[in-house]
Amino acid sequence: MNATTRIIAIRHGETDWNADSRLQGHTDIALNDLGRAQAACLASALGHEGLTAVVASPLQRAFETARALAGPLGLACQPEPGLRERGFGAMEGLSYQEIDEHHPHWARRWRARDPEFAPPGGETLIEFQARCLDTAERLARQHAGTCVAWVTHGGVLDCLYRAAAGVDLSAPRTWQLGNAAVNRLLFTGSGFTLIGWNDTQHLQVLARALDDT
């Protein structure tokens, strides 16, 4: 019998480009003030989970989020390039509105989740999914029998959700991918199983603080 890996998959905290609905991809954008506050909530929320490792995309928005989790728990952050966001090439830095207005052909194929579409210099969904799932399975096997945190990006989490729930790559997304949300999966030799998704209860203290200002 294969040992089960417990995976806590976390999206990075908010950046200014998130707030502006601007595609980040491989562009290395830092967390904003809210993103850093979101990241600071993670260690206390997950301190009881028995984490043995924290693995993160090396892009600073994810790695900074991972450090905020790992440091208080006495763990090191392990960089993993395979957990980077999808490369969007020439679309990176553009807002969704700018893509719609100035590159309608890109916009149609991107919004339709055309698996074979890649912006110039970017990845297709097929390439991206293969990279994400190859990385995820390798990491899950490497940490078999333990509980590990992966700090990554919305696109990577989307691929994990689809793999665990059996949703086609081109199907519309109907699930949330909140900044600094906690998502839970199990991995056995037969694949990924979805346990919980988009848990943001640990962020409610921030919402209350914003309501009080």
ABEGO torsion letter per residue (X at the ends): XBBBBBBBBBBBBBBAAAAAGBBAEABBBBBBAAAAAAAAAAAAAAAAAGBABBBBBABAAAAAAAAAAAAAAGBBBBBBAAABBBBAEAABGBBAAAAAAABAAAAAAAAAGBAABBBBGBBBAAAAAAAAAAAAAAAAAAABGBBBBBBBBAAAAAAAAAAAAGBBAABBBABBBBBGBBBBBBBBAAEBBBABBGBAAAAAAAAAAAAAX
